[in-house]
Amino acid sequence: MEVLWAREDAGVQAATARDVSRALAGDRDLAHTTVMTVLDRLAKKGFLERERDGRAWRYQPVASREGYVTELMLGALNETGDRDAALAHFVRSVSSDEIDVIREALAGLTGKEHPV
């Protein structure tokens, strides 16, 4: 996923399994068939879209890295019996800079100015 997200960040859309294998070659010693299998499984689970390009498949993420992390966070919230308590605990654990980001996001949703 990181390879595909990095490609998107660089303005390159879909990638073949060969592209992903080459990108991972410096980091890990993975067989090309292993990369193909993982990409296929991620597509079947709905994390990647794929389309045919000749004999190969081209893969691209369904969601951005941020969107994926958001889904993970929402899933974690759903696992607690008390979402309010979990959210309050989360907010108490972030930095003051992150609190400013949360305030700005909330202000954008409500259309209200919030003092920092």
Secondary structure, DSSP 8 states (H G I E B T S, - for coil): -HHHHHHHHTT---EEHHHHHHHHTTT----HHHHHHHHHHHHHTTSEEEEEETTEEEEEESS-HHHHHHHHHHHHHHHSS-HHHHHHHHHHHS-HHHHHHHHHHHHHHHT-----
